[in-house]
Amino acid sequence: MVHTKETWDERYAAGRFASAEPHRLLIDIGRQLTPDRALDLACGTGRHAIFLAQNGWDVTAVDNSTVGVEIARARAAEAGLKIDLRAADLEKGEFEIEAGAYDLVCDFHYLQRDLFPAMKAGVRPGGIVISTIHIYGEGEDHEGFLLKEGELRAFFEDCDILHYHETSLTDADAGDHHRRTAEIVAKRIL
């Protein structure tokens, strides 16, 4: 019998997804910013998009999982929020990040290295990118969806890095994350 990896649609349909609570970094930073346009990449079931919309942001949220997007849509409707939720495969280029269109771009636990330049270009000058990505270091097991220690910071070296931290044990984020992470808050300066 061949064992196939569970898809995100299957995972979300079975009720297995991260907490409904937003990441603490988004809570801390998001409340300090003046709400305007935000983009939540790989939004899953919408925990970050919903938080932002509740705090006055005009949010576009994108995920490959149609089930995740539908759950997010139902959660937003239940909360009386308007969020532009889109099912699109970022790896296949089904959603293009419009240059200079956002004041905030969020990417939590989704790694697509070739998306970082578009994320930076997608924020207006003075705009913020917030990202947390799982990492590995010397001697640690790793797979395709992990960054090497220091790699996230290097992607944003042309920005004003307002916050950077690599965890030493497990992520303190709500949800089921059991790997170390790098987190960054970067401000576009050009």
Buried (B, 14 or more C-beta within 10 A) or exposed (E): EEEEEEEBBEBBBEEEBBEBEBBEBBBEBBEEBEBEBBBBBBBBBBBBBBBBBBBEBBBBBBBBBEBBBBBBBEBBEEEEBEBBBEBBEBEEEEBEBEEEBBBBBBBBBBBBEEBBEBBBBBBBEEBBBBBBBBBBEEEEEEEEEBBBBEBBBEBBEEBEBEEBEBBEEEBEBBBEBEBBBBBBBBBBEE
